[in-house]
Amino acid sequence: MTEDRKQLSCVAFQAQLAELIGTGEDISAHPHIQTCAQCRALLADLETIAEAARQLLSPVEPPEELWEHIEMAIKNEEDSGKS
C-alpha cells in the first residue's frame, strides 16, 4: 500500500474494505476508521446488515457421515489414478 494508512481517502479505504473484512482484522482499530465518522458509520451499517443476515439464515450442520464420504471419494479417486 503506497498511501499512509492514516491518510487514506474514504474512496481508497472503502475500496479496501471488503479485503480488510476478509482478513478478519479488527477494522475498528484501523487508523482511517479512528478519524473518519463517515466510514465508521458505514462499517457500523455493514456490521448491522451482517448480523441481520446471520439471524435470518440458520446454521446447517453437515451430516455426521460427511467426512467418511469425502475420505472414500478421495481414496476412490487416488485408486483410479493408479491404474
N, CA, C and O atoms as a Maestro MAE file, in Angstrom:
{
 s_m_m2io_version
 :::
 2.0.0
}

f_m_ct {
 s_m_title
 :::
 protein
 m_atom[332] {
  # First column is atom index #
  i_m_mmod_type
  r_m_x_coord
  r_m_y_coord
  r_m_z_coord
  i_m_residue_number
  s_m_chain_name
  s_m_pdb_residue_name
  s_m_pdb_atom_name
  i_m_atomic_number
  :::
  1 25 0.870 -1.168 0.000 1 A "MET " " N  " 7
  2 3 0.000 0.000 0.000 1 A "MET " " CA " 6
  3 2 0.911 1.223 0.000 1 A "MET " " C  " 6
  4 15 1.784 1.357 0.858 1 A "MET " " O  " 8
  5 25 0.705 2.103 -0.957 2 A "THR " " N  " 7
  6 3 1.576 3.267 -1.068 2 A "THR " " CA " 6
  7 2 1.118 4.429 -0.197 2 A "THR " " C  " 6
  8 15 1.939 5.238 0.235 2 A "THR " " O  " 8
  9 25 -0.180 4.520 0.064 3 A "GLU " " N  " 7
  10 3 -0.678 5.610 0.905 3 A "GLU " " CA " 6
  11 2 -0.521 5.245 2.374 3 A "GLU " " C  " 6
  12 15 -0.702 4.089 2.756 3 A "GLU " " O  " 8
  13 25 -0.187 6.224 3.188 4 A "ASP " " N  " 7
  14 3 -0.151 6.029 4.631 4 A "ASP " " CA " 6
  15 2 -1.556 5.679 5.096 4 A "ASP " " C  " 6
  16 15 -2.525 6.302 4.664 4 A "ASP " " O  " 8
  17 25 -1.676 4.676 5.986 5 A "ARG " " N  " 7
  18 3 -2.988 4.204 6.433 5 A "ARG " " CA " 6
  19 2 -3.818 5.323 7.059 5 A "ARG " " C  " 6
  20 15 -5.044 5.304 6.954 5 A "ARG " " O  " 8
  21 25 -3.185 6.282 7.698 6 A "LYS " " N  " 7
  22 3 -3.920 7.378 8.326 6 A "LYS " " CA " 6
  23 2 -4.419 8.382 7.291 6 A "LYS " " C  " 6
  24 15 -5.382 9.105 7.544 6 A "LYS " " O  " 8
  25 25 -3.772 8.431 6.131 7 A "GLN " " N  " 7
  26 3 -4.091 9.432 5.132 7 A "GLN " " CA " 6
  27 2 -4.960 8.893 4.001 7 A "GLN " " C  " 6
  28 15 -5.151 9.582 2.999 7 A "GLN " " O  " 8
  29 25 -5.486 7.692 4.133 8 A "LEU " " N  " 7
  30 3 -6.338 7.141 3.094 8 A "LEU " " CA " 6
  31 2 -7.572 8.008 2.905 8 A "LEU " " C  " 6
  32 15 -8.171 8.483 3.870 8 A "LEU " " O  " 8
  33 25 -7.940 8.205 1.648 9 A "SER " " N  " 7
  34 3 -9.213 8.869 1.389 9 A "SER " " CA " 6
  35 2 -10.319 7.864 1.667 9 A "SER " " C  " 6
  36 15 -10.063 6.663 1.743 9 A "SER " " O  " 8
  37 25 -11.528 8.340 1.816 10 A "CYS " " N  " 7
  38 3 -12.669 7.448 2.045 10 A "CYS " " CA " 6
  39 2 -12.822 6.489 0.871 10 A "CYS " " C  " 6
  40 15 -13.105 5.307 1.069 10 A "CYS " " O  " 8
  41 25 -12.638 6.983 -0.344 11 A "VAL " " N  " 7
  42 3 -12.773 6.131 -1.530 11 A "VAL " " CA " 6
  43 2 -11.741 5.010 -1.484 11 A "VAL " " C  " 6
  44 15 -12.075 3.854 -1.744 11 A "VAL " " O  " 8
  45 25 -10.490 5.337 -1.158 12 A "ALA " " N  " 7
  46 3 -9.441 4.327 -1.101 12 A "ALA " " CA " 6
  47 2 -9.703 3.333 0.030 12 A "ALA " " C  " 6
  48 15 -9.524 2.128 -0.150 12 A "ALA " " O  " 8
  49 25 -10.121 3.826 1.179 13 A "PHE " " N  " 7
  50 3 -10.418 2.936 2.306 13 A "PHE " " CA " 6
  51 2 -11.565 2.006 1.962 13 A "PHE " " C  " 6
  52 15 -11.480 0.801 2.197 13 A "PHE " " O  " 8
  53 25 -12.638 2.553 1.407 14 A "GLN " " N  " 7
  54 3 -13.800 1.739 1.081 14 A "GLN " " CA " 6
  55 2 -13.495 0.726 -0.009 14 A "GLN " " C  " 6
  56 15 -14.107 -0.341 -0.050 14 A "GLN " " O  " 8
  57 25 -12.554 1.048 -0.896 15 A "ALA " " N  " 7
  58 3 -12.135 0.095 -1.926 15 A "ALA " " CA " 6
  59 2 -11.422 -1.105 -1.297 15 A "ALA " " C  " 6
  60 15 -11.455 -2.205 -1.849 15 A "ALA " " O  " 8
  61 25 -10.786 -0.897 -0.157 16 A "GLN " " N  " 7
  62 3 -10.067 -1.967 0.536 16 A "GLN " " CA " 6
  63 2 -10.915 -2.658 1.601 16 A "GLN " " C  " 6
  64 15 -10.489 -3.658 2.180 16 A "GLN " " O  " 8
  65 25 -12.101 -2.137 1.862 17 A "LEU " " N  " 7
  66 3 -12.912 -2.606 2.977 17 A "LEU " " CA " 6
  67 2 -13.253 -4.089 2.891 17 A "LEU " " C  " 6
  68 15 -13.140 -4.802 3.889 17 A "LEU " " O  " 8
  69 25 -13.662 -4.563 1.733 18 A "ALA " " N  " 7
  70 3 -14.015 -5.989 1.594 18 A "ALA " " CA " 6
  71 2 -12.807 -6.873 1.914 18 A "ALA " " C  " 6
  72 15 -12.940 -7.891 2.593 18 A "ALA " " O  " 8
  73 25 -11.644 -6.484 1.426 19 A "GLU " " N  " 7
  74 3 -10.420 -7.248 1.699 19 A "GLU " " CA " 6
  75 2 -10.083 -7.218 3.195 19 A "GLU " " C  " 6
  76 15 -9.704 -8.239 3.769 19 A "GLU " " O  " 8
  77 25 -10.221 -6.057 3.814 20 A "LEU " " N  " 7
  78 3 -9.957 -5.938 5.247 20 A "LEU " " CA " 6
  79 2 -10.906 -6.820 6.055 20 A "LEU " " C  " 6
  80 15 -10.489 -7.493 6.998 20 A "LEU " " O  " 8
  81 25 -12.168 -6.811 5.681 21 A "ILE " " N  " 7
  82 3 -13.149 -7.649 6.380 21 A "ILE " " CA " 6
  83 2 -12.784 -9.116 6.209 21 A "ILE " " C  " 6
  84 15 -12.883 -9.901 7.152 21 A "ILE " " O  " 8
  85 25 -12.363 -9.484 5.008 22 A "GLY " " N  " 7
  86 3 -11.993 -10.866 4.718 22 A "GLY " " CA " 6
  87 2 -10.798 -11.366 5.504 22 A "GLY " " C  " 6
  88 15 -10.667 -12.570 5.727 22 A "GLY " " O  " 8
  89 25 -9.929 -10.470 5.925 23 A "THR " " N  " 7
  90 3 -8.744 -10.889 6.682 23 A "THR " " CA " 6
  91 2 -9.067 -11.200 8.130 23 A "THR " " C  " 6
  92 15 -8.275 -11.832 8.829 23 A "THR " " O  " 8
  93 25 -10.234 -10.756 8.580 24 A "GLY " " N  " 7
  94 3 -10.579 -10.949 9.985 24 A "GLY " " CA " 6
  95 2 -9.939 -9.912 10.888 24 A "GLY " " C  " 6
  96 15 -10.073 -9.972 12.110 24 A "GLY " " O  " 8
  97 25 -9.249 -8.967 10.287 25 A "GLU " " N  " 7
  98 3 -8.605 -7.880 11.046 25 A "GLU " " CA " 6
  99 2 -9.667 -7.071 11.785 25 A "GLU " " C  " 6
  100 15 -10.790 -6.929 11.303 25 A "GLU " " O  " 8
  101 25 -9.314 -6.548 12.944 26 A "ASP " " N  " 7
  102 3 -10.224 -5.676 13.691 26 A "ASP " " CA " 6
  103 2 -10.252 -4.327 12.988 26 A "ASP " " C  " 6
  104 15 -9.397 -3.475 13.228 26 A "ASP " " O  " 8
  105 25 -11.225 -4.142 12.133 27 A "ILE " " N  " 7
  106 3 -11.287 -2.931 11.314 27 A "ILE " " CA " 6
  107 2 -11.545 -1.697 12.154 27 A "ILE " " C  " 6
  108 15 -11.140 -0.596 11.781 27 A "ILE " " O  " 8
  109 25 -12.211 -1.866 13.276 28 A "SER " " N  " 7
  110 3 -12.480 -0.703 14.124 28 A "SER " " CA " 6
  111 2 -11.193 -0.085 14.654 28 A "SER " " C  " 6
  112 15 -11.197 1.064 15.094 28 A "SER " " O  " 8
  113 25 -10.091 -0.831 14.616 29 A "ALA " " N  " 7
  114 3 -8.804 -0.300 15.066 29 A "ALA " " CA " 6
  115 2 -8.015 0.349 13.929 29 A "ALA " " C  " 6
  116 15 -6.944 0.909 14.160 29 A "ALA " " O  " 8
  117 25 -8.534 0.276 12.714 30 A "HIS " " N  " 7
  118 3 -7.838 0.850 11.562 30 A "HIS " " CA " 6
  119 2 -7.744 2.369 11.735 30 A "HIS " " C  " 6
  120 15 -8.718 3.003 12.141 30 A "HIS " " O  " 8
  121 25 -6.596 2.952 11.435 31 A "PRO " " N  " 7
  122 3 -6.417 4.402 11.621 31 A "PRO " " CA " 6
  123 2 -7.452 5.254 10.883 31 A "PRO " " C  " 6
  124 15 -7.874 6.288 11.400 31 A "PRO " " O  " 8
  125 25 -7.863 4.840 9.691 32 A "HIS " " N  " 7
  126 3 -8.846 5.644 8.953 32 A "HIS " " CA " 6
  127 2 -10.182 5.657 9.692 32 A "HIS " " C  " 6
  128 15 -10.824 6.702 9.792 32 A "HIS " " O  " 8
  129 25 -10.598 4.517 10.203 33 A "ILE " " N  " 7
  130 3 -11.859 4.436 10.952 33 A "ILE " " CA " 6
  131 2 -11.791 5.313 12.195 33 A "ILE " " C  " 6
  132 15 -12.783 5.929 12.585 33 A "ILE " " O  " 8
  133 25 -10.629 5.364 12.804 34 A "GLN " " N  " 7
  134 3 -10.462 6.164 14.016 34 A "GLN " " CA " 6
  135 2 -10.672 7.658 13.760 34 A "GLN " " C  " 6
  136 15 -11.037 8.404 14.668 34 A "GLN " " O  " 8
  137 25 -10.440 8.089 12.517 35 A "THR " " N  " 7
  138 3 -10.504 9.521 12.224 35 A "THR " " CA " 6
  139 2 -11.648 9.921 11.293 35 A "THR " " C  " 6
  140 15 -11.831 11.109 11.025 35 A "THR " " O  " 8
  141 25 -12.414 8.961 10.799 36 A "CYS " " N  " 7
  142 3 -13.441 9.283 9.801 36 A "CYS " " CA " 6
  143 2 -14.822 8.810 10.265 36 A "CYS " " C  " 6
  144 15 -15.098 7.611 10.290 36 A "CYS " " O  " 8
  145 25 -15.662 9.739 10.621 37 A "ALA " " N  " 7
  146 3 -17.016 9.414 11.096 37 A "ALA " " CA " 6
  147 2 -17.856 8.764 10.000 37 A "ALA " " C  " 6
  148 15 -18.664 7.881 10.285 37 A "ALA " " O  " 8
  149 25 -17.676 9.189 8.761 38 A "GLN " " N  " 7
  150 3 -18.450 8.640 7.649 38 A "GLN " " CA " 6
  151 2 -18.144 7.148 7.457 38 A "GLN " " C  " 6
  152 15 -19.063 6.343 7.302 38 A "GLN " " O  " 8
  153 25 -16.883 6.786 7.468 39 A "CYS " " N  " 7
  154 3 -16.515 5.381 7.277 39 A "CYS " " CA " 6
  155 2 -16.836 4.548 8.520 39 A "CYS " " C  " 6
  156 15 -17.137 3.360 8.400 39 A "CYS " " O  " 8
  157 25 -16.776 5.147 9.698 40 A "ARG " " N  " 7
  158 3 -17.208 4.462 10.922 40 A "ARG " " CA " 6
  159 2 -18.690 4.110 10.834 40 A "ARG " " C  " 6
  160 15 -19.100 3.010 11.205 40 A "ARG " " O  " 8
  161 25 -19.486 5.055 10.340 41 A "ALA " " N  " 7
  162 3 -20.926 4.814 10.182 41 A "ALA " " CA " 6
  163 2 -21.172 3.729 9.140 41 A "ALA " " C  " 6
  164 15 -22.042 2.879 9.330 41 A "ALA " " O  " 8
  165 25 -20.419 3.747 8.044 42 A "LEU " " N  " 7
  166 3 -20.550 2.710 7.022 42 A "LEU " " CA " 6
  167 2 -20.231 1.338 7.608 42 A "LEU " " C  " 6
  168 15 -20.964 0.375 7.384 42 A "LEU " " O  " 8
  169 25 -19.142 1.253 8.352 43 A "LEU " " N  " 7
  170 3 -18.759 -0.013 8.976 43 A "LEU " " CA " 6
  171 2 -19.836 -0.491 9.943 43 A "LEU " " C  " 6
  172 15 -20.155 -1.680 9.976 43 A "LEU " " O  " 8
  173 25 -20.389 0.406 10.716 44 A "ALA " " N  " 7
  174 3 -21.466 0.040 11.649 44 A "ALA " " CA " 6
  175 2 -22.679 -0.488 10.887 44 A "ALA " " C  " 6
  176 15 -23.297 -1.468 11.303 44 A "ALA " " O  " 8
  177 25 -23.021 0.161 9.772 45 A "ASP " " N  " 7
  178 3 -24.141 -0.312 8.949 45 A "ASP " " CA " 6
  179 2 -23.863 -1.701 8.398 45 A "ASP " " C  " 6
  180 15 -24.741 -2.563 8.422 45 A "ASP " " O  " 8
  181 25 -22.660 -1.927 7.904 46 A "LEU " " N  " 7
  182 3 -22.300 -3.240 7.359 46 A "LEU " " CA " 6
  183 2 -22.352 -4.314 8.436 46 A "LEU " " C  " 6
  184 15 -22.800 -5.430 8.176 46 A "LEU " " O  " 8
  185 25 -21.900 -3.991 9.639 47 A "GLU " " N  " 7
  186 3 -21.952 -4.955 10.745 47 A "GLU " " CA " 6
  187 2 -23.398 -5.272 11.120 47 A "GLU " " C  " 6
  188 15 -23.720 -6.418 11.434 47 A "GLU " " O  " 8
  189 25 -24.262 -4.272 11.088 48 A "THR " " N  " 7
  190 3 -25.683 -4.484 11.378 48 A "THR " " CA " 6
  191 2 -26.316 -5.393 10.323 48 A "THR " " C  " 6
  192 15 -27.083 -6.296 10.656 48 A "THR " " O  " 8
  193 25 -25.994 -5.153 9.059 49 A "ILE " " N  " 7
  194 3 -26.518 -5.979 7.969 49 A "ILE " " CA " 6
  195 2 -26.023 -7.413 8.104 49 A "ILE " " C  " 6
  196 15 -26.799 -8.355 7.944 49 A "ILE " " O  " 8
  197 25 -24.735 -7.588 8.399 50 A "ALA " " N  " 7
  198 3 -24.170 -8.932 8.543 50 A "ALA " " CA " 6
  199 2 -24.829 -9.678 9.695 50 A "ALA " " C  " 6
  200 15 -25.121 -10.868 9.574 50 A "ALA " " O  " 8
  201 25 -25.065 -8.995 10.808 51 A "GLU " " N  " 7
  202 3 -25.714 -9.628 11.958 51 A "GLU " " CA " 6
  203 2 -27.144 -10.031 11.616 51 A "GLU " " C  " 6
  204 15 -27.592 -11.114 11.995 51 A "GLU " " O  " 8
  205 25 -27.859 -9.167 10.904 52 A "ALA " " N  " 7
  206 3 -29.230 -9.492 10.498 52 A "ALA " " CA " 6
  207 2 -29.242 -10.706 9.572 52 A "ALA " " C  " 6
  208 15 -30.120 -11.562 9.681 52 A "ALA " " O  " 8
  209 25 -28.278 -10.782 8.667 53 A "ALA " " N  " 7
  210 3 -28.197 -11.931 7.759 53 A "ALA " " CA " 6
  211 2 -27.918 -13.215 8.534 53 A "ALA " " C  " 6
  212 15 -28.494 -14.261 8.233 53 A "ALA " " O  " 8
  213 25 -27.038 -13.138 9.530 54 A "ARG " " N  " 7
  214 3 -26.754 -14.331 10.348 54 A "ARG " " CA " 6
  215 2 -28.005 -14.803 11.078 54 A "ARG " " C  " 6
  216 15 -28.198 -16.006 11.253 54 A "ARG " " O  " 8
  217 25 -28.846 -13.888 11.500 55 A "GLN " " N  " 7
  218 3 -30.066 -14.261 12.210 55 A "GLN " " CA " 6
  219 2 -31.115 -14.847 11.264 55 A "GLN " " C  " 6
  220 15 -31.927 -15.677 11.672 55 A "GLN " " O  " 8
  221 25 -31.097 -14.417 10.010 56 A "LEU " " N  " 7
  222 3 -32.058 -14.932 9.036 56 A "LEU " " CA " 6
  223 2 -31.733 -16.358 8.600 56 A "LEU " " C  " 6
  224 15 -32.629 -17.169 8.370 56 A "LEU " " O  " 8
  225 25 -30.466 -16.643 8.494 57 A "LEU " " N  " 7
  226 3 -30.034 -17.939 7.995 57 A "LEU " " CA " 6
  227 2 -29.588 -18.815 9.154 57 A "LEU " " C  " 6
  228 15 -28.596 -18.520 9.822 57 A "LEU " " O  " 8
  229 25 -30.314 -19.876 9.384 58 A "SER " " N  " 7
  230 3 -29.919 -20.773 10.464 58 A "SER " " CA " 6
  231 2 -28.730 -21.614 9.993 58 A "SER " " C  " 6
  232 15 -28.664 -22.004 8.828 58 A "SER " " O  " 8
  233 25 -27.807 -21.886 10.891 59 A "PRO " " N  " 7
  234 3 -26.656 -22.693 10.507 59 A "PRO " " CA " 6
  235 2 -27.099 -24.112 10.152 59 A "PRO " " C  " 6
  236 15 -28.005 -24.665 10.776 59 A "PRO " " O  " 8
  237 25 -26.461 -24.680 9.161 60 A "VAL " " N  " 7
  238 3 -26.777 -26.034 8.721 60 A "VAL " " CA " 6
  239 2 -25.643 -26.941 9.166 60 A "VAL " " C  " 6
  240 15 -24.486 -26.736 8.802 60 A "VAL " " O  " 8
  241 25 -25.985 -27.927 9.941 61 A "GLU " " N  " 7
  242 3 -24.999 -28.904 10.377 61 A "GLU " " CA " 6
  243 2 -24.880 -29.988 9.308 61 A "GLU " " C  " 6
  244 15 -25.889 -30.550 8.882 61 A "GLU " " O  " 8
  245 25 -23.659 -30.286 8.874 62 A "PRO " " N  " 7
  246 3 -23.500 -31.347 7.879 62 A "PRO " " CA " 6
  247 2 -23.805 -32.708 8.509 62 A "PRO " " C  " 6
  248 15 -23.665 -32.884 9.719 62 A "PRO " " O  " 8
  249 25 -24.218 -33.657 7.687 63 A "PRO " " N  " 7
  250 3 -24.487 -34.989 8.229 63 A "PRO " " CA " 6
  251 2 -23.216 -35.584 8.836 63 A "PRO " " C  " 6
  252 15 -22.107 -35.288 8.390 63 A "PRO " " O  " 8
  253 25 -23.385 -36.417 9.847 64 A "GLU " " N  " 7
  254 3 -22.236 -36.994 10.543 64 A "GLU " " CA " 6
  255 2 -21.327 -37.794 9.611 64 A "GLU " " C  " 6
  256 15 -20.117 -37.857 9.829 64 A "GLU " " O  " 8
  257 25 -21.892 -38.393 8.593 65 A "GLU " " N  " 7
  258 3 -21.092 -39.246 7.710 65 A "GLU " " CA " 6
  259 2 -20.394 -38.472 6.592 65 A "GLU " " C  " 6
  260 15 -19.784 -39.088 5.718 65 A "GLU " " O  " 8
  261 25 -20.466 -37.146 6.595 66 A "LEU " " N  " 7
  262 3 -19.880 -36.351 5.519 66 A "LEU " " CA " 6
  263 2 -18.395 -36.625 5.338 66 A "LEU " " C  " 6
  264 15 -17.952 -36.898 4.223 66 A "LEU " " O  " 8
  265 25 -17.613 -36.556 6.421 67 A "TRP " " N  " 7
  266 3 -16.170 -36.766 6.285 67 A "TRP " " CA " 6
  267 2 -15.863 -38.163 5.775 67 A "TRP " " C  " 6
  268 15 -14.924 -38.358 5.003 67 A "TRP " " O  " 8
  269 25 -16.654 -39.132 6.209 68 A "GLU " " N  " 7
  270 3 -16.458 -40.502 5.732 68 A "GLU " " CA " 6
  271 2 -16.646 -40.560 4.213 68 A "GLU " " C  " 6
  272 15 -15.862 -41.203 3.514 68 A "GLU " " O  " 8
  273 25 -17.677 -39.891 3.705 69 A "HIS " " N  " 7
  274 3 -17.927 -39.863 2.259 69 A "HIS " " CA " 6
  275 2 -16.801 -39.136 1.517 69 A "HIS " " C  " 6
  276 15 -16.384 -39.563 0.440 69 A "HIS " " O  " 8
  277 25 -16.323 -38.058 2.088 70 A "ILE " " N  " 7
  278 3 -15.220 -37.311 1.457 70 A "ILE " " CA " 6
  279 2 -13.973 -38.178 1.401 70 A "ILE " " C  " 6
  280 15 -13.315 -38.249 0.363 70 A "ILE " " O  " 8
  281 25 -13.638 -38.841 2.509 71 A "GLU " " N  " 7
  282 3 -12.458 -39.705 2.539 71 A "GLU " " CA " 6
  283 2 -12.585 -40.832 1.517 71 A "GLU " " C  " 6
  284 15 -11.616 -41.151 0.829 71 A "GLU " " O  " 8
  285 25 -13.773 -41.440 1.410 72 A "MET " " N  " 7
  286 3 -13.973 -42.519 0.440 72 A "MET " " CA " 6
  287 2 -13.822 -41.996 -0.988 72 A "MET " " C  " 6
  288 15 -13.232 -42.666 -1.834 72 A "MET " " O  " 8
  289 25 -14.356 -40.796 -1.260 73 A "ALA " " N  " 7
  290 3 -14.243 -40.228 -2.604 73 A "ALA " " CA " 6
  291 2 -12.783 -39.956 -2.956 73 A "ALA " " C  " 6
  292 15 -12.361 -40.212 -4.083 73 A "ALA " " O  " 8
  293 25 -12.013 -39.441 -2.006 74 A "ILE " " N  " 7
  294 3 -10.587 -39.176 -2.246 74 A "ILE " " CA " 6
  295 2 -9.858 -40.489 -2.502 74 A "ILE " " C  " 6
  296 15 -9.068 -40.595 -3.440 74 A "ILE " " O  " 8
  297 25 -10.125 -41.481 -1.670 75 A "LYS " " N  " 7
  298 3 -9.476 -42.792 -1.837 75 A "LYS " " CA " 6
  299 2 -9.834 -43.392 -3.183 75 A "LYS " " C  " 6
  300 15 -8.958 -43.923 -3.866 75 A "LYS " " O  " 8
  301 25 -11.106 -43.323 -3.589 76 A "ASN " " N  " 7
  302 3 -11.530 -43.860 -4.888 76 A "ASN " " CA " 6
  303 2 -10.838 -43.134 -6.032 76 A "ASN " " C  " 6
  304 15 -10.444 -43.748 -7.023 76 A "ASN " " O  " 8
  305 25 -10.694 -41.834 -5.886 77 A "GLU " " N  " 7
  306 3 -10.019 -41.061 -6.938 77 A "GLU " " CA " 6
  307 2 -8.533 -41.428 -7.010 77 A "GLU " " C  " 6
  308 15 -7.975 -41.567 -8.098 77 A "GLU " " O  " 8
  309 25 -7.902 -41.583 -5.850 78 A "GLU " " N  " 7
  310 3 -6.494 -41.988 -5.827 78 A "GLU " " CA " 6
  311 2 -6.335 -43.380 -6.427 78 A "GLU " " C  " 6
  312 15 -5.407 -43.626 -7.198 78 A "GLU " " O  " 8
  313 25 -7.248 -44.295 -6.071 79 A "ASP " " N  " 7
  314 3 -7.165 -45.655 -6.591 79 A "ASP " " CA " 6
  315 2 -7.363 -45.692 -8.108 79 A "ASP " " C  " 6
  316 15 -6.707 -46.474 -8.796 79 A "ASP " " O  " 8
  317 25 -8.255 -44.860 -8.633 80 A "SER " " N  " 7
  318 3 -8.498 -44.858 -10.083 80 A "SER " " CA " 6
  319 2 -7.329 -44.231 -10.832 80 A "SER " " C  " 6
  320 15 -7.129 -44.524 -12.011 80 A "SER " " O  " 8
  321 25 -6.558 -43.382 -10.177 81 A "GLY " " N  " 7
  322 3 -5.385 -42.763 -10.797 81 A "GLY " " CA " 6
  323 2 -4.179 -43.683 -10.851 81 A "GLY " " C  " 6
  324 15 -3.228 -43.405 -11.583 81 A "GLY " " O  " 8
  325 25 -4.196 -44.784 -10.084 82 A "LYS " " N  " 7
  326 3 -3.064 -45.719 -10.031 82 A "LYS " " CA " 6
  327 2 -3.089 -46.716 -11.179 82 A "LYS " " C  " 6
  328 15 -2.089 -47.388 -11.430 82 A "LYS " " O  " 8
  329 25 -4.206 -46.824 -11.875 83 A "SER " " N  " 7
  330 3 -4.349 -47.828 -12.924 83 A "SER " " CA " 6
  331 2 -3.489 -47.565 -14.103 83 A "SER " " C  " 6
  332 15 -3.509 -48.333 -15.065 83 A "SER " " O  " 8
  :::
 }
 m_bond[331] {
  # First column is bond index #
  i_m_from
  i_m_to
  i_m_order
  :::
  1 1 2 1
  2 2 3 1
  3 3 4 2
  4 3 5 1
  5 5 6 1
  6 6 7 1
  7 7 8 2
  8 7 9 1
  9 9 10 1
  10 10 11 1
  11 11 12 2
  12 11 13 1
  13 13 14 1
  14 14 15 1
  15 15 16 2
  16 15 17 1
  17 17 18 1
  18 18 19 1
  19 19 20 2
  20 19 21 1
  21 21 22 1
  22 22 23 1
  23 23 24 2
  24 23 25 1
  25 25 26 1
  26 26 27 1
  27 27 28 2
  28 27 29 1
  29 29 30 1
  30 30 31 1
  31 31 32 2
  32 31 33 1
  33 33 34 1
  34 34 35 1
  35 35 36 2
  36 35 37 1
  37 37 38 1
  38 38 39 1
  39 39 40 2
  40 39 41 1
  41 41 42 1
  42 42 43 1
  43 43 44 2
  44 43 45 1
  45 45 46 1
  46 46 47 1
  47 47 48 2
  48 47 49 1
  49 49 50 1
  50 50 51 1
  51 51 52 2
  52 51 53 1
  53 53 54 1
  54 54 55 1
  55 55 56 2
  56 55 57 1
  57 57 58 1
  58 58 59 1
  59 59 60 2
  60 59 61 1
  61 61 62 1
  62 62 63 1
  63 63 64 2
  64 63 65 1
  65 65 66 1
  66 66 67 1
  67 67 68 2
  68 67 69 1
  69 69 70 1
  70 70 71 1
  71 71 72 2
  72 71 73 1
  73 73 74 1
  74 74 75 1
  75 75 76 2
  76 75 77 1
  77 77 78 1
  78 78 79 1
  79 79 80 2
  80 79 81 1
  81 81 82 1
  82 82 83 1
  83 83 84 2
  84 83 85 1
  85 85 86 1
  86 86 87 1
  87 87 88 2
  88 87 89 1
  89 89 90 1
  90 90 91 1
  91 91 92 2
  92 91 93 1
  93 93 94 1
  94 94 95 1
  95 95 96 2
  96 95 97 1
  97 97 98 1
  98 98 99 1
  99 99 100 2
  100 99 101 1
  101 101 102 1
  102 102 103 1
  103 103 104 2
  104 103 105 1
  105 105 106 1
  106 106 107 1
  107 107 108 2
  108 107 109 1
  109 109 110 1
  110 110 111 1
  111 111 112 2
  112 111 113 1
  113 113 114 1
  114 114 115 1
  115 115 116 2
  116 115 117 1
  117 117 118 1
  118 118 119 1
  119 119 120 2
  120 119 121 1
  121 121 122 1
  122 122 123 1
  123 123 124 2
  124 123 125 1
  125 125 126 1
  126 126 127 1
  127 127 128 2
  128 127 129 1
  129 129 130 1
  130 130 131 1
  131 131 132 2
  132 131 133 1
  133 133 134 1
  134 134 135 1
  135 135 136 2
  136 135 137 1
  137 137 138 1
  138 138 139 1
  139 139 140 2
  140 139 141 1
  141 141 142 1
  142 142 143 1
  143 143 144 2
  144 143 145 1
  145 145 146 1
  146 146 147 1
  147 147 148 2
  148 147 149 1
  149 149 150 1
  150 150 151 1
  151 151 152 2
  152 151 153 1
  153 153 154 1
  154 154 155 1
  155 155 156 2
  156 155 157 1
  157 157 158 1
  158 158 159 1
  159 159 160 2
  160 159 161 1
  161 161 162 1
  162 162 163 1
  163 163 164 2
  164 163 165 1
  165 165 166 1
  166 166 167 1
  167 167 168 2
  168 167 169 1
  169 169 170 1
  170 170 171 1
  171 171 172 2
  172 171 173 1
  173 173 174 1
  174 174 175 1
  175 175 176 2
  176 175 177 1
  177 177 178 1
  178 178 179 1
  179 179 180 2
  180 179 181 1
  181 181 182 1
  182 182 183 1
  183 183 184 2
  184 183 185 1
  185 185 186 1
  186 186 187 1
  187 187 188 2
  188 187 189 1
  189 189 190 1
  190 190 191 1
  191 191 192 2
  192 191 193 1
  193 193 194 1
  194 194 195 1
  195 195 196 2
  196 195 197 1
  197 197 198 1
  198 198 199 1
  199 199 200 2
  200 199 201 1
  201 201 202 1
  202 202 203 1
  203 203 204 2
  204 203 205 1
  205 205 206 1
  206 206 207 1
  207 207 208 2
  208 207 209 1
  209 209 210 1
  210 210 211 1
  211 211 212 2
  212 211 213 1
  213 213 214 1
  214 214 215 1
  215 215 216 2
  216 215 217 1
  217 217 218 1
  218 218 219 1
  219 219 220 2
  220 219 221 1
  221 221 222 1
  222 222 223 1
  223 223 224 2
  224 223 225 1
  225 225 226 1
  226 226 227 1
  227 227 228 2
  228 227 229 1
  229 229 230 1
  230 230 231 1
  231 231 232 2
  232 231 233 1
  233 233 234 1
  234 234 235 1
  235 235 236 2
  236 235 237 1
  237 237 238 1
  238 238 239 1
  239 239 240 2
  240 239 241 1
  241 241 242 1
  242 242 243 1
  243 243 244 2
  244 243 245 1
  245 245 246 1
  246 246 247 1
  247 247 248 2
  248 247 249 1
  249 249 250 1
  250 250 251 1
  251 251 252 2
  252 251 253 1
  253 253 254 1
  254 254 255 1
  255 255 256 2
  256 255 257 1
  257 257 258 1
  258 258 259 1
  259 259 260 2
  260 259 261 1
  261 261 262 1
  262 262 263 1
  263 263 264 2
  264 263 265 1
  265 265 266 1
  266 266 267 1
  267 267 268 2
  268 267 269 1
  269 269 270 1
  270 270 271 1
  271 271 272 2
  272 271 273 1
  273 273 274 1
  274 274 275 1
  275 275 276 2
  276 275 277 1
  277 277 278 1
  278 278 279 1
  279 279 280 2
  280 279 281 1
  281 281 282 1
  282 282 283 1
  283 283 284 2
  284 283 285 1
  285 285 286 1
  286 286 287 1
  287 287 288 2
  288 287 289 1
  289 289 290 1
  290 290 291 1
  291 291 292 2
  292 291 293 1
  293 293 294 1
  294 294 295 1
  295 295 296 2
  296 295 297 1
  297 297 298 1
  298 298 299 1
  299 299 300 2
  300 299 301 1
  301 301 302 1
  302 302 303 1
  303 303 304 2
  304 303 305 1
  305 305 306 1
  306 306 307 1
  307 307 308 2
  308 307 309 1
  309 309 310 1
  310 310 311 1
  311 311 312 2
  312 311 313 1
  313 313 314 1
  314 314 315 1
  315 315 316 2
  316 315 317 1
  317 317 318 1
  318 318 319 1
  319 319 320 2
  320 319 321 1
  321 321 322 1
  322 322 323 1
  323 323 324 2
  324 323 325 1
  325 325 326 1
  326 326 327 1
  327 327 328 2
  328 327 329 1
  329 329 330 1
  330 330 331 1
  331 331 332 2
  :::
 }
}
